């Protein structure tokens, strides 16, 4: 049994202010001296970047569709190790889950799995007494979901706040905060949502500070902390990547690295100040020079990465080194494998194209047969061109921006053996892009999508596995082990 104070920040719908309140609470509690563990329900990559900025800890996702309900509490406890408090930002509306699958992967589902109290953030800008009916409905819809407080957002005036509080007095759900409209805490958006932290730098720091100040001024911080401390103990053991691979994969150098938990800052792929960023810690220091180097793309163009991926690679025996394709003209020294996650290469297509030395290095590595795993943005980067700009040319395909947003959960099966999976391996993933690649699949596709529609997509060629599908490796840790093992071949 593990006791950890925790809150889930939810809302009736998207756009109510969850990110502002959750990030503001994380920053405010961190500023008060607490070690705060940040979490995000669902597959979102961008909000966790703001959470990491607010707390100084990697932002972590809790996705019950991709990882399965049984992994939610273990992943939560792993990410929250050593924390005094955990704040979990929800997704969409409180009860909105995976399409046609009931509550699965909804904020309410995750809150129940974590046995956590829920604070409902309500956009009160166009209502007064009706807010009580809204809150009552959400609080009574599922008796297993404990809606224990309300934070009123976008309140117009003192009189407006008084009317809202008076109405909610009859609901039985206490008001724990009231926030006025504040333009300075707004975060700019574009075609896939908020602009990532790595692209905003000082502006993002200022926005997070403003969120913290607004939350401190408008919320009952002591009552929120007391509520968090009322959460019961969790009967679960923390997820342990090192325990999944008791004998790390043999490296391409003499000897094999010893087992043990890697001390790894997994959030570094969201960085990008130039230069290679090698993961550090006692475990990796012991094996440096023995472990195969797995280069992971980061920087402003490649900000989408789950923290657990780097941890799994390190646990499987790799040395994880980040690099920035916008600035670094060469891959990290001794690169044996390459991982290129998601992000916004379409925004930086001219700069990525101008870095011809790195494009050539990536193409040469892929031609050598080394393992190369690319998701979404990585897929575009490996194409011949993106919006008319030359890319790495690893794949005989072209990519371009589209007016159509492709978004949603997917169920898929590996069509053939690859550096990531054996043929027949089943996964659950997520697609999120406004680009198209032609052709959509190579002669040997990466995945056969089985739900919601049936099709093949992606590319497997030599050591390359490239696809639009984002997969959370914690659900299929064998992909990390397989990739590291292939380094020695």
Secondary structure, DSSP 8 states (H G I E B T S, - for coil): -B---EEEEEESSTTSSHHHHHHHHHHHHHHTT--EEEEEESS-SHHHHHHHHHHSS--EEE-TTTS-GGGHHHHHHHHTTT-SEEEEE--SSTT--STTSTTTTSHHHHHHHHT-EEEEEEE-TT-STHHHHHHHHHHHH-TTS-EEEEEEEEE--HHHHHHHHHHHTTTT--EEEEEE--GGG---EETTEE--HHHHTHHHHHHHHHHHHHHHHHB-HHHHHHHHHT---B------HHHH-SS----SSSS----S-----GGGGG--SSS-EE--SHHHHHHTTTS-EEEEEESTT--B--HHHHHHHHHTT-EEEEEETTT-SS--TTEEEEEE-BS-TTTSHHHHHH-HHHHHHHHHHHHTT-EEEEETHHHHHHSSEETTEE----SS-EEEEEEEEEEEEEEEEE-S--SS--TT-EEEEEEEEEEEEESSB-SS-SEEEEESS-EEEBEEETTEEEES-EE-GGGGTHHHHHHHHHHT-
